[in-house]
Amino acid sequence: MVARDEIKSRIEQRDKYSIQLTIALGEIIAVSFSQDDLRRVLMAAPLVSLYFVVLILYSYRVHEVLALYLKEKLEPALSQRIGTSIELEWGKFLRRAQSTRN
């Protein structure tokens, strides 16, 4: 399914963004403390952080929309097509599982 693959891709992408953010901040800190005249490099850290955080948050938003599409459109259509109960859908199961925990 294309939507499920897209969700998996978004998760992998967020992982990569998080790794890149960690590496970038580590490099900025390392460079800024390597020599006294490079301390100003540290001022780039907030901009780099903001850039990656925006990418990560956008990825989460797209993930939410894709999950909603799966739950509201694809799962009911598949359930109807193959003749299974709508209660077997992942979205329904997850909702029931979460409500019993609370």
Secondary structure, 3 states (H helix, E strand, C coil): CHHHHHHHHHHHHHHHHHHHHHHHHHHHHHHHHHCHHHHHHHHHHHHHHHHHHHHHHHHHHHHHHHHHHHHHHHHHHHHHHHCCCHHHCHHHHHHHHHHHHC
